[in-house]
């Protein structure tokens, strides 16, 4: 039986000031409790069914209403979810951060993350939970690319997801096939160890890179996905993709500055050397000195040397920064 709905302020480290929880009274359960968290922004058309299905497989369902202007909050509550409401839309990263903090404070051993738009099938929650419960993984990702059908994923999405996954793999010690999947399960250690700074949609890539760096065991299991949902992606795929890619490239640049800046610097040095070689060979061929080509070669060589120096400087600063973090 559901108890009376309660309304109170959640002040235990939430991402948003004045955040409110609405839902059935929370009761303590055994230490292996599981929770499904659903970040939502204007998902009134689908969130109710997602909550009802997810409740079959977890001890509690949490909906993080990220500043919705429709009936997401009321429908989620009516379906039996705890609801945390952000006063303003702050992005998926902020919603996931709120879910993580709630799971930590309440002592949940397993945190299931899935979208509220109906793309993910809650009936697949047990297959994602199994490796974590059996002690084989700390983070399980539901991959859309582990079967042969590709789940009817549009071609342009497969290309974009492939680029983002490749870049995420460059930024991580663990290689995955679907770095952008929002359907995943974190075990207790991952819940405690993942400290995130993401505010937008790059949270999925950041989670993989952060937990892999801390030695967490990451696995993938195949899942299905539906794209014919009532309320499709909130951001244009190109805008979303370039935003995630920009964040990944910045992370790579900070973690491996010599390799990152050195690669670009080396490429510019090569182009500059080729230009200068061609310019220097002109007098021997009784041709006028190509001034423009000489200047271009000088520009490339200067830029290449600057990038190499920048890589070394950033590498040194990152080394000092990490040393201070360990000492603090």
Beta strands, then each sheet from edge to edge (+ up, - down):
strand 1: 5-9
strand 2: 20-24
strand 3: 34-40
strand 4: 60-66
strand 5: 82-86
strand 6: 110-113
strand 7: 139-143
strand 8: 184-187
strand 9: 218-222
sheet 1: 1+ 2- 5+ 4+ 3+ 6+ 8- 7+ 9+
end
